[in-house]
Amino acid sequence: MEKMSGLPSPRVFNTHVPFHWLPTQALEKKTKIVYLLRNPKDIAVSLHNHMRDWTALGYPGSWPDFLHLYMHTGVWCNRWFDNVRDWERQIAAHPDIPVHVAVYEEAIKKKTETGLTGYVNASVLLVPDPNRYSVSGQVGDWKNWFTKEQNEEFDALYKKEMDGCKLNVVFQL
């Protein structure tokens, strides 16, 4: 924490935590928040590869087993569906906290900062650096992983879990 405190302001930090795990100081100070939304199918593939390849985590299971956990139990903090719905509720419940919802696929398509230049006074580029990650960051890579049955099961669960969600999830460019 001391290292972060010593960084020049404004600072940009990355986290994957649910809204309710954010530091209370961030909420009290009305810190600007960028919530990056991404296609949950691509996230499943990316997270599987990340957890499989990262030695500290070393997920030894198969892709079908991982997908089942991702969809029904949750991996990392919780299920993607629960995370997105919680952020949607919390954004609505805290209109005084500035939250900018950015969509990964739109940033990739436009190769821009999705309007963040005026939102944060820092260099925030949402287009991934392909040399930094062991995964591709490709939009639509899930099509190379999901079977027809897995896709149908995911779509049915998505329809059930995300019914009425107002956040714009983009599945294709």
N, C-alpha and C positions, 0 to 999 in steps of 0.2 A: 504494500500500500504506500510506503514511503516513496518508492520509485515513481509511482503514478502521481503522487502529490507534487513531486518536483518537476514534472513535465510542464512545459509552457502551455498556457491556456490560449485558445480553446483546445480541449483534448477530445479525442474520439476513442471510445472503447467498444469492443465487440463482446457480445454475450449471447448465449442461447437460452437463458433462463426465462421461466414464466414471469409475467408481470409482477405477481405477488412476491417474487424473490428479489426484485430490484431493491437497491439500498434505499432506506427511508429518506436519506439526504437528497437523493436524486428527485424524489417526489416532492419533498418539502421545498427544494430550490427551483422546482418547475424546470428541471433540466430538459433540454430538447432531446427527443427520442426518435430514432428512425427505426421503424419496425419493417423488416424486410420479409416479404411474403414470397414463397416459392412453391411451385408445383409439388405436391406431396409425393408423387410417384418418383420424380427425379430426386427428391430428398431421400427417399427410401434407398435408392440405389447408391447415392453418394455416401450416406451414412453407413450403409453396409460395407462399402469398400474402405471407408475411412476406419471403421472399427476393426475390420479384418486386417488391414495393413499396418495399423498403428500398434507397435509392439506392446505398449503399456496396456492396451485394451485386449488386443489379440483375440477377437471374436472367432471361435473355432467352428461355428455352426454353418449350415448351408444357407443359400439364398432363400429357399422356401421357408425354412425355419425362422430366419430373420424377418422376412416379410410378415409372417404370422404374428411375431412379437410386436413389430412396428405397428401393425393395424389394430391389434386387440389388447395388448398389454402396455405397450409403450417402451421406448428405448431412450436412454439418456435421461431426460427429465420427465417426460410423459408422452402420451400419444400426440401426434401432430394435430389431430382433430381437437383434442382438449386444449392444446396450447393456443391454437388459432381462435377458438371460441372464447377462451379466457381473455385473450388480448382484445378481442372485439368488445366483450362486456366491459373490461376495464377502461378502454378508450372512451366508451360511452359514459361510464360512471365518473370519469375524471376529465371533463371537458376543459379544465383549467391547465392541464398538463399538455404541453405541445408535442403531439405525436404525428409524425409524417409516415404514412404507410407507403412504402416503395415496393414495387413488384419486380422481382428478379428478371423475369422473362421480358418485361418491357425495357428494362435497363440494357439487357443484352441486345434486344432488337434495335434500340436507338443508339446503343454504344455511348450513352450519356450518363450523367449523374442524376438522372430523373428529377431535375429541378432542385437538387439539394444545395446548389451553390448559394442561393439566397437564404436557405434554411439554416445551414451551418457554416461558420467561418473557418472551415478547414477543408483540406483536400480529401474528399470522400469519393472514391470511385468504386462503383458497385460491380463493374465488369471484372471478373476474376483474373488473376495472374496465373496462367497455365503452368508456370514453373514452380509455383508455390504449393500446389496441391498434388496429391497422387491420383486424383480423379479429374475428369475432364471438364466438369461444369457445363457440359452440353445440355441444352434444352432438348427434351425428348429422348434422352438416352435410356429412359425407362423402357422404351419400346424394344430395346435389345435384351432386356432382362425378364420382363413380365411375360408369362404365358397367357394365352387367351383366357383361361380359367381364372388366373390370378387377377387379370385386368377386370374381368366381369365381377369378381368378388369385391375388389377394391372399389369399383364404380358404385356397386350397390351400397357398400358401407359409407362411401362418401355422400351419396344421395341422402341416406338416413341421418348421418351425423351433421351434415352441413346445411340441412334444410333451413332456409330463412337467413343464412349468413349473408351479411351485406359486404363483406370484404371480397374484392375481386381477385379470384384465383385464376391464373392463366395457365392453360395446359398445353397450348401450342403457339408457335409464332405465326 
